[in-house]
Amino acid sequence: MARMFRVLGFFTLTIGLMAFAGGLVEMAFLFFLQTAFFVILGYLNFTERTYVLLFWAYMIVTFTGFSYWTIFEMGLPV
């Protein structure tokens, strides 16, 4: 399971580099932070249960933040 977090780190690094190349600096830094988070978690050697709980917590925080941003910051179409 730890290797999966390193794979997630690789993919977030790839997305971050593409965003940086496309001029989306804020998005790139957000993905670089996620890359560091995933790679560090990948080397901590937690139990499989802990990795699953950490992933669920990450998904809840991410989807809550995304929903907040799209509803309240971007505004609803009229």
Secondary structure, 3 states (H helix, E strand, C coil): CHHHHHHHHHHHHHHHHHHHHCCCHHHHHHHHHHHHHHHHHHCCCCCHHHHHHHHHHHHHHHHHHHHHHHHHHCCCCC
